[in-house]
C-alpha cells in the first residue's frame, strides 16, 4: 500500500463515483444509534461519512491521502464539523481511543496488498475496540468475469460530468493469478482526446482467505452478508460483508 496512493483529484473522484449510493442506507441502518462512536478507515473524500454525519452520529475517519483529508474536512466544516477525518494510514493508525463501531467500506480493504498489510491493519483495529465493539468490512467477491480479460482490452466502465464536460473512463485489467492482484488502468478521455490515466492495484481476497485472516488476527465472525439487504452470504453473492467482534 503506497503512502501516496491517489493521483486523481478528489473532486474528480467524487464526480466519477456519483452513482455509488447503494451502500448509504445500509451503513445508516447499521449505525442507527447516534450515541455510539463510529470510525471509518480509508475514508476517502468522505462520501459515506458525510451521509452518516447528517444523521447526527458520532463519526470520525482515517484517510492516507492528505489531499483527500483536506478536501473532505472542508466539506465537513461547512456543516459545522471540525476536521473529523485524520490523515493516517489504516495499517498503523493511532487515535488513542476505543470505538463502538469501526468499518472499511466500498472495497477499500482491497488496497491492503499482502497479508502483512492486513495483519498490521487488523492489529490497529483491535487496539481501538472494546469487548462490545463491532468491526465491518465491505468488499467484492472476486469474479472470473471481472478478472480474466483479453490482454490490453479497454472496457468502457463509466462516464461522468466534470467541469461541464462528459468524461469517459475505459478500464484495462491484468490479473496476476499467482499473487491474486488485479493491475488496473483507468484511461480518462473526453469527446476530443485522451486526458490522463490512473494505474492502481487491488488485492483479491476470497471468502476462505478472509475467514482465515480475521480469525487468525483475533476476530470472531458474527455475520457474513452477501448484499446490502443483509441476505446471508452464499455462492451466488457478489459481495462479502463481514460483521466481527473481538474474542
Beta strands, then each sheet from edge to edge (+ up, - down):
strand 1: 37-41
strand 2: 58-63
strand 3: 85-87
strand 4: 99-104
strand 5: 129-140
strand 6: 155-162
strand 7: 165-176
strand 8: 181-189
strand 9: 194-203
strand 10: 219-225
strand 11: 239-246
sheet 1: 3+ 2+ 1+ 4+ 5+ 11- 10+
sheet 2: 6+ 7- 8+ 9-
end
